[in-house]
Amino acid sequence: AQTVTQSQPEMSVQEAETVTLSCTYDTSENNYYLFWYKQPPSRQMILVIRQEAYKQQNATENRFSVNFQKAAKSFSLKISDSQLGDTAMYFCAFMKNNDMRFGAGTRLTVKP
Amino acid sequence: EAGVVQSPRYKIIEKKQPVAFWCNPISGHNTLYWYRQNLGQGPELLIRYENEEAVDDSQLPKDRFSAERLKGVDSTLKIQPAELGDSAVYLCASSLGAGPDTQYFGPGTRLTVL
């Protein structure tokens, strides 16, 4: 079974700085999908970014980018120019055949 | 376009009481998911529907949990009777089809069992 590990339970960053959240996963599959979701205190899980494993190019969405290392089974999220609204829980997720597995999450606090 | 709608947002019940949660997915989304999220953890899948068919319910505790999606649109998740350990956030999500589509989540229902 696939497992997702987020080794940083909590992180903090100063506003306007850059922060990187770590995620590793364990799978024997070759084709799969990886996601980062954000969950603010309102509880709504919001998609941040998505990466297809067959694509070598790292996905980017405005201030959010990933470092996808397929051989190392690593999928980190970089947030540039952090904003107060980025304060939330961030979950890394692995999906194969619509079966999605989440990590335990990293609580990110952006400090003014 | 409206997102995934869930109700109620909060529910407090005594143990052994029944409870039901409702979810309306994004219009046109054929696949619907129910997740349970315990405090401090990521969501865990309870059941997945493709249209009205439950295609993955391996993690659903069938002795007390049931779900239905009769017309392939909205869905209800029921617990009867509730136990203290059922306290959690119950999330509903939907995706367009059965392929590797992005899942969109509702705001969840926070259940507290006293």
Interface residues (C-beta under 8 A of the other chain):
Chain A: V4 Y33 F35 Y37 S42 R43 Q44 M45 I46 L47 R50 E52 F91 A93 M95 N97 N98 D99 M100 F102 G103 A104 G105
Chain B: T31 Y33 G40 Q41 G42 P43 E44 L45 R48 D56 V89 L91 A93 S95 A98 G99 P100 D101 T102 Q103 Y104 F105 G106 P107 G108 R110
